[in-house]
Amino acid sequence: MKKILSLLIALNLYGVFPDYYYHIKNIKQQKKAFVNIILPLIQKENQNILKTRQKIIIIFSNPYYLLNEKDIEFLTKLAKKYKIKNINDKKSFLIKIDKIPPSLALAQAAIESGWGKSRFVKLGNNLFGHWEYSDKGIKPKSTYSHIKIKYSLKKFNSLEDSIKAYMLNLNRNPAYKNFRKKRYLYHKMHKKFTGIDAAPTLKNYSQLKEIYVKRLINMIKLNHWQKYDF
């Protein structure tokens, strides 16, 4: 089993769930393999976000940053990406550009993807149930009658791309404004912002609302994933 887990980690450099993963019969071992595959990708993207955040802090620490063309270009691109209206609003950048608790990302990935076994993961590396309003993605088996425009499950080139999209979604989508506010408040109070702290702010992620929040919290606690938050 250790050999299989090592192969899983190595093969995940290609950004997909390797075939070996689906042949692990022991549930405990498969859960461990899931974390071994997904957690490093979550941590890597969090590090990318933190590097960007640190650069923002450095830029705004310079009282003459508006005279630096490269800094203005950098802020302008970020503002467009994160839907920030005013490039001089440091607080808006810091509220939106910040890490996601790894325990939360693991819990959502496990729930939304059925521990990596869903059709959407196998066909499109879609870990978090992301939709797109077109018919270019993966056609869902069932549809919602109240949605009148075309939609499908988004395809990603890799698991990394799926994780990037998920983090960007939490960091800029108006539906998760309370998530970002709470995270920013915890920073101000110098408190660690964990997945369990974050979960109650994500009622809008699922039509299950409060039930979904309970599932997230239970998933984190049951698997002792709080230890991955930092």
C-alpha atoms as a printed R data frame, in Angstrom:
    type eleno elety resid chain resno       x      y       z
1   ATOM     1    CA   MET     A     1   0.000  0.000   0.000
2   ATOM     2    CA   LYS     A     2   2.861  2.409   0.758
3   ATOM     3    CA   LYS     A     3   4.207  1.786  -2.739
4   ATOM     4    CA   ILE     A     4   0.805  2.624  -4.233
5   ATOM     5    CA   LEU     A     5   0.549  5.838  -2.222
6   ATOM     6    CA   SER     A     6   4.029  6.877  -3.394
7   ATOM     7    CA   LEU     A     7   3.022  6.271  -6.983
8   ATOM     8    CA   LEU     A     8  -0.133  8.289  -6.438
9   ATOM     9    CA   ILE     A     9   1.798 11.291  -5.233
10  ATOM    10    CA   ALA     A    10   4.347 11.036  -8.044
11  ATOM    11    CA   LEU     A    11   1.760 10.628 -10.781
12  ATOM    12    CA   ASN     A    12  -0.230 13.561  -9.486
13  ATOM    13    CA   LEU     A    13   2.422 15.858 -10.910
14  ATOM    14    CA   TYR     A    14   0.338 15.539 -14.071
15  ATOM    15    CA   GLY     A    15  -2.667 17.025 -12.301
16  ATOM    16    CA   VAL     A    16  -5.105 14.135 -12.539
17  ATOM    17    CA   PHE     A    17  -6.257 11.330 -10.285
18  ATOM    18    CA   PRO     A    18  -4.128  8.331 -11.304
19  ATOM    19    CA   ASP     A    19  -5.819  5.007 -12.038
20  ATOM    20    CA   TYR     A    20  -4.205  3.489  -8.954
21  ATOM    21    CA   TYR     A    21  -6.380  5.659  -6.751
22  ATOM    22    CA   TYR     A    22  -9.577  4.012  -7.946
23  ATOM    23    CA   HIS     A    23  -8.241  0.539  -7.176
24  ATOM    24    CA   ILE     A    24  -7.600  1.140  -3.484
25  ATOM    25    CA   LYS     A    25 -10.220 -0.950  -1.684
26  ATOM    26    CA   ASN     A    26  -9.527  0.137   1.886
27  ATOM    27    CA   ILE     A    27 -11.584  3.271   2.592
28  ATOM    28    CA   LYS     A    28  -9.139  4.598   5.180
29  ATOM    29    CA   GLN     A    29  -6.236  4.209   2.766
30  ATOM    30    CA   GLN     A    30  -8.179  5.806  -0.066
31  ATOM    31    CA   LYS     A    31  -9.019  8.833   2.101
32  ATOM    32    CA   LYS     A    32  -5.350  9.138   2.959
33  ATOM    33    CA   ALA     A    33  -4.451  8.957  -0.720
34  ATOM    34    CA   PHE     A    34  -7.046 11.630  -1.525
35  ATOM    35    CA   VAL     A    35  -5.374 14.011   0.931
36  ATOM    36    CA   ASN     A    36  -1.914 13.119  -0.381
37  ATOM    37    CA   ILE     A    37  -3.036 14.033  -3.884
38  ATOM    38    CA   ILE     A    38  -5.126 17.141  -3.220
39  ATOM    39    CA   LEU     A    39  -3.512 18.821  -0.192
40  ATOM    40    CA   PRO     A    40  -0.170 19.684  -1.877
41  ATOM    41    CA   LEU     A    41  -2.083 21.327  -4.732
42  ATOM    42    CA   ILE     A    42  -4.182 23.345  -2.267
43  ATOM    43    CA   GLN     A    43  -1.075 24.425  -0.381
44  ATOM    44    CA   LYS     A    44   0.710 25.359  -3.601
45  ATOM    45    CA   GLU     A    45  -2.108 27.615  -4.773
46  ATOM    46    CA   ASN     A    46  -2.393 29.182  -1.314
47  ATOM    47    CA   GLN     A    47   1.299 30.005  -1.515
48  ATOM    48    CA   ASN     A    48   0.768 31.643  -4.912
49  ATOM    49    CA   ILE     A    49  -2.030 33.751  -3.458
50  ATOM    50    CA   LEU     A    50   0.085 34.746  -0.445
51  ATOM    51    CA   LYS     A    51   2.957 35.813  -2.718
52  ATOM    52    CA   THR     A    52   0.560 38.068  -4.603
53  ATOM    53    CA   ARG     A    53  -0.807 39.409  -1.318
54  ATOM    54    CA   GLN     A    54   2.686 40.181  -0.061
55  ATOM    55    CA   LYS     A    55   3.506 42.056  -3.253
56  ATOM    56    CA   ILE     A    56   0.356 44.142  -2.770
57  ATOM    57    CA   ILE     A    57   1.444 45.035   0.768
58  ATOM    58    CA   ILE     A    58   4.897 46.041  -0.488
59  ATOM    59    CA   ILE     A    59   3.428 48.190  -3.268
60  ATOM    60    CA   PHE     A    60   1.114 50.084  -0.921
61  ATOM    61    CA   SER     A    61   3.927 50.611   1.587
62  ATOM    62    CA   ASN     A    62   5.555 52.897  -0.980
63  ATOM    63    CA   PRO     A    63   3.900 56.357  -0.799
64  ATOM    64    CA   TYR     A    64   4.919 56.979  -4.425
65  ATOM    65    CA   TYR     A    65   3.545 53.733  -5.892
66  ATOM    66    CA   LEU     A    66   1.276 55.682  -8.256
67  ATOM    67    CA   LEU     A    67   4.395 56.877 -10.072
68  ATOM    68    CA   ASN     A    68   5.514 53.310 -10.762
69  ATOM    69    CA   GLU     A    69   4.081 52.141 -14.081
70  ATOM    70    CA   LYS     A    70   4.720 48.449 -13.412
71  ATOM    71    CA   ASP     A    71   2.993 48.596 -10.026
72  ATOM    72    CA   ILE     A    72  -0.047 50.315 -11.518
73  ATOM    73    CA   GLU     A    73  -0.201 47.724 -14.289
74  ATOM    74    CA   PHE     A    74   0.052 44.936 -11.713
75  ATOM    75    CA   LEU     A    75  -2.741 46.396  -9.561
76  ATOM    76    CA   THR     A    76  -4.928 47.032 -12.598
77  ATOM    77    CA   LYS     A    77  -4.693 43.412 -13.742
78  ATOM    78    CA   LEU     A    78  -5.464 42.158 -10.243
79  ATOM    79    CA   ALA     A    79  -8.381 44.549  -9.894
80  ATOM    80    CA   LYS     A    80  -9.884 43.179 -13.099
81  ATOM    81    CA   LYS     A    81  -9.322 39.571 -12.024
82  ATOM    82    CA   TYR     A    82 -10.801 40.050  -8.541
83  ATOM    83    CA   LYS     A    83 -13.471 42.581  -9.540
84  ATOM    84    CA   ILE     A    84 -12.053 45.427  -7.481
85  ATOM    85    CA   LYS     A    85 -13.359 48.837  -8.535
86  ATOM    86    CA   ASN     A    86 -10.650 51.118  -7.131
87  ATOM    87    CA   ILE     A    87  -6.978 50.206  -7.586
88  ATOM    88    CA   ASN     A    88  -6.081 52.593  -4.749
89  ATOM    89    CA   ASP     A    89  -8.224 50.681  -2.254
90  ATOM    90    CA   LYS     A    90  -5.689 48.577  -0.375
91  ATOM    91    CA   LYS     A    91  -8.335 47.100   1.922
92  ATOM    92    CA   SER     A    92 -10.344 45.684  -0.979
93  ATOM    93    CA   PHE     A    93  -7.248 43.916  -2.300
94  ATOM    94    CA   LEU     A    94  -6.418 42.440   1.100
95  ATOM    95    CA   ILE     A    95  -9.995 41.323   1.730
96  ATOM    96    CA   LYS     A    96 -10.200 39.465  -1.551
97  ATOM    97    CA   ILE     A    97  -6.661 38.183  -2.057
98  ATOM    98    CA   ASP     A    98  -5.960 35.773   0.755
99  ATOM    99    CA   LYS     A    99  -5.535 32.058   1.411
100 ATOM   100    CA   ILE     A   100  -8.337 29.514   1.756
101 ATOM   101    CA   PRO     A   101  -8.285 27.232   4.824
102 ATOM   102    CA   PRO     A   102  -6.925 23.898   3.533
103 ATOM   103    CA   SER     A   103  -9.364 21.910   5.675
104 ATOM   104    CA   LEU     A   104 -12.261 23.717   4.013
105 ATOM   105    CA   ALA     A   105 -10.901 23.107   0.512
106 ATOM   106    CA   LEU     A   106 -10.372 19.411   1.299
107 ATOM   107    CA   ALA     A   107 -13.887 19.073   2.706
108 ATOM   108    CA   GLN     A   108 -15.510 20.772  -0.264
109 ATOM   109    CA   ALA     A   109 -13.445 18.762  -2.729
110 ATOM   110    CA   ALA     A   110 -14.393 15.503  -0.993
111 ATOM   111    CA   ILE     A   111 -18.101 16.358  -0.857
112 ATOM   112    CA   GLU     A   112 -18.438 17.892  -4.321
113 ATOM   113    CA   SER     A   113 -16.388 15.222  -6.087
114 ATOM   114    CA   GLY     A   114 -17.419 12.148  -4.094
115 ATOM   115    CA   TRP     A   115 -13.811 11.715  -2.979
116 ATOM   116    CA   GLY     A   116 -12.601 12.159  -6.534
117 ATOM   117    CA   LYS     A   117 -14.871  9.479  -7.955
118 ATOM   118    CA   SER     A   118 -17.474 11.643  -9.664
119 ATOM   119    CA   ARG     A   119 -17.976 11.593 -13.419
120 ATOM   120    CA   PHE     A   120 -17.095 15.292 -13.535
121 ATOM   121    CA   VAL     A   121 -13.658 14.655 -12.027
122 ATOM   122    CA   LYS     A   122 -12.902 11.773 -14.340
123 ATOM   123    CA   LEU     A   123 -14.050 13.629 -17.457
124 ATOM   124    CA   GLY     A   124 -13.009 17.162 -16.600
125 ATOM   125    CA   ASN     A   125 -10.926 17.413 -13.408
126 ATOM   126    CA   ASN     A   126 -13.876 19.283 -11.868
127 ATOM   127    CA   LEU     A   127 -13.382 18.920  -8.111
128 ATOM   128    CA   PHE     A   128 -15.826 21.546  -6.877
129 ATOM   129    CA   GLY     A   129 -18.913 21.239  -9.075
130 ATOM   130    CA   HIS     A   130 -18.227 24.370 -11.111
131 ATOM   131    CA   TRP     A   131 -20.782 25.211 -13.784
132 ATOM   132    CA   GLU     A   132 -20.475 27.286 -16.901
133 ATOM   133    CA   TYR     A   133 -23.335 28.857 -18.811
134 ATOM   134    CA   SER     A   134 -22.696 27.131 -22.110
135 ATOM   135    CA   ASP     A   135 -22.978 23.626 -23.513
136 ATOM   136    CA   LYS     A   136 -19.213 23.280 -23.998
137 ATOM   137    CA   GLY     A   137 -18.614 21.447 -20.739
138 ATOM   138    CA   ILE     A   138 -19.865 18.126 -19.377
139 ATOM   139    CA   LYS     A   139 -23.589 17.642 -19.728
140 ATOM   140    CA   PRO     A   140 -25.244 16.944 -16.351
141 ATOM   141    CA   LYS     A   141 -27.405 13.830 -16.061
142 ATOM   142    CA   SER     A   142 -30.226 15.881 -14.566
143 ATOM   143    CA   THR     A   143 -31.112 19.522 -15.177
144 ATOM   144    CA   TYR     A   144 -32.919 22.273 -13.289
145 ATOM   145    CA   SER     A   145 -36.139 23.309 -15.014
146 ATOM   146    CA   HIS     A   146 -36.001 26.859 -13.603
147 ATOM   147    CA   ILE     A   147 -32.695 27.570 -15.407
148 ATOM   148    CA   LYS     A   148 -33.675 28.624 -18.912
149 ATOM   149    CA   ILE     A   149 -30.208 29.161 -20.413
150 ATOM   150    CA   LYS     A   150 -27.720 26.481 -21.446
151 ATOM   151    CA   TYR     A   151 -25.309 25.254 -18.797
152 ATOM   152    CA   SER     A   152 -22.884 22.423 -18.217
153 ATOM   153    CA   LEU     A   153 -20.194 21.299 -15.777
154 ATOM   154    CA   LYS     A   154 -16.935 23.038 -16.531
155 ATOM   155    CA   LYS     A   155 -13.945 21.095 -17.838
156 ATOM   156    CA   PHE     A   156 -10.476 21.839 -16.466
157 ATOM   157    CA   ASN     A   157  -7.129 20.837 -17.924
158 ATOM   158    CA   SER     A   158  -5.868 19.723 -14.518
159 ATOM   159    CA   LEU     A   159  -6.777 19.427 -10.857
160 ATOM   160    CA   GLU     A   160  -4.580 22.479 -10.274
161 ATOM   161    CA   ASP     A   161  -6.769 24.539 -12.584
162 ATOM   162    CA   SER     A   162  -9.877 23.357 -10.754
163 ATOM   163    CA   ILE     A   163  -8.392 24.399  -7.404
164 ATOM   164    CA   LYS     A   164  -7.362 27.800  -8.797
165 ATOM   165    CA   ALA     A   165 -10.903 28.390 -10.058
166 ATOM   166    CA   TYR     A   166 -12.363 27.331  -6.702
167 ATOM   167    CA   MET     A   167 -10.148 29.714  -4.730
168 ATOM   168    CA   LEU     A   168 -10.820 32.569  -7.139
169 ATOM   169    CA   ASN     A   169 -14.534 31.868  -6.817
170 ATOM   170    CA   LEU     A   170 -14.463 32.156  -3.008
171 ATOM   171    CA   ASN     A   171 -12.252 35.235  -3.211
172 ATOM   172    CA   ARG     A   172 -14.307 37.314  -5.636
173 ATOM   173    CA   ASN     A   173 -17.862 35.971  -5.994
174 ATOM   174    CA   PRO     A   174 -20.437 38.247  -4.289
175 ATOM   175    CA   ALA     A   175 -22.137 35.121  -2.897
176 ATOM   176    CA   TYR     A   176 -19.172 34.606  -0.540
177 ATOM   177    CA   LYS     A   177 -18.802 38.165   0.699
178 ATOM   178    CA   ASN     A   178 -19.421 37.057   4.302
179 ATOM   179    CA   PHE     A   179 -16.648 34.472   3.986
180 ATOM   180    CA   ARG     A   180 -14.167 37.177   3.037
181 ATOM   181    CA   LYS     A   181 -15.387 39.611   5.688
182 ATOM   182    CA   LYS     A   182 -15.009 37.033   8.431
183 ATOM   183    CA   ARG     A   183 -11.545 36.033   7.225
184 ATOM   184    CA   TYR     A   184 -10.431 39.681   7.164
185 ATOM   185    CA   LEU     A   185 -11.823 40.259  10.668
186 ATOM   186    CA   TYR     A   186  -9.919 37.235  11.986
187 ATOM   187    CA   HIS     A   187  -6.716 38.642  10.482
188 ATOM   188    CA   LYS     A   188  -7.338 41.967  12.182
189 ATOM   189    CA   MET     A   189  -7.744 40.126  15.504
190 ATOM   190    CA   HIS     A   190  -4.665 37.966  14.799
191 ATOM   191    CA   LYS     A   191  -6.791 34.828  15.003
192 ATOM   192    CA   LYS     A   192  -6.326 31.713  12.888
193 ATOM   193    CA   PHE     A   193  -9.129 31.382  10.353
194 ATOM   194    CA   THR     A   194  -9.975 27.690  10.080
195 ATOM   195    CA   GLY     A   195 -12.256 25.658   7.860
196 ATOM   196    CA   ILE     A   196 -14.685 25.257  10.744
197 ATOM   197    CA   ASP     A   197 -14.747 29.040  11.196
198 ATOM   198    CA   ALA     A   198 -15.323 29.503   7.476
199 ATOM   199    CA   ALA     A   199 -17.978 26.831   6.884
200 ATOM   200    CA   PRO     A   200 -20.994 28.792   8.263
201 ATOM   201    CA   THR     A   201 -20.376 31.541   5.690
202 ATOM   202    CA   LEU     A   202 -20.794 29.170   2.734
203 ATOM   203    CA   LYS     A   203 -24.536 28.487   2.817
204 ATOM   204    CA   ASN     A   204 -24.789 29.875  -0.700
205 ATOM   205    CA   TYR     A   205 -22.430 27.251  -2.121
206 ATOM   206    CA   SER     A   206 -25.163 24.626  -2.166
207 ATOM   207    CA   GLN     A   207 -28.938 24.492  -2.373
208 ATOM   208    CA   LEU     A   208 -28.756 22.454   0.830
209 ATOM   209    CA   LYS     A   209 -27.795 25.645   2.708
210 ATOM   210    CA   GLU     A   210 -27.455 24.857   6.475
211 ATOM   211    CA   ILE     A   211 -27.320 21.110   5.828
212 ATOM   212    CA   TYR     A   212 -24.329 21.678   3.555
213 ATOM   213    CA   VAL     A   213 -22.602 23.712   6.267
214 ATOM   214    CA   LYS     A   214 -23.112 20.870   8.758
215 ATOM   215    CA   ARG     A   215 -21.663 18.410   6.261
216 ATOM   216    CA   LEU     A   216 -18.584 20.545   5.791
217 ATOM   217    CA   ILE     A   217 -17.980 20.839   9.521
218 ATOM   218    CA   ASN     A   218 -18.571 17.131  10.090
219 ATOM   219    CA   MET     A   219 -16.220 16.241   7.239
220 ATOM   220    CA   ILE     A   220 -13.444 18.384   8.682
221 ATOM   221    CA   LYS     A   221 -13.888 17.090  12.227
222 ATOM   222    CA   LEU     A   222 -14.331 13.438  11.277
223 ATOM   223    CA   ASN     A   223 -11.106 13.407   9.268
224 ATOM   224    CA   HIS     A   224  -9.137 15.636  11.679
225 ATOM   225    CA   TRP     A   225  -8.290 18.079   8.896
226 ATOM   226    CA   GLN     A   226  -8.075 21.078  11.244
227 ATOM   227    CA   LYS     A   227  -4.367 20.256  11.577
228 ATOM   228    CA   TYR     A   228  -3.787 21.422   8.005
229 ATOM   229    CA   ASP     A   229  -4.991 24.976   8.681
230 ATOM   230    CA   PHE     A   230  -2.237 27.473   9.345
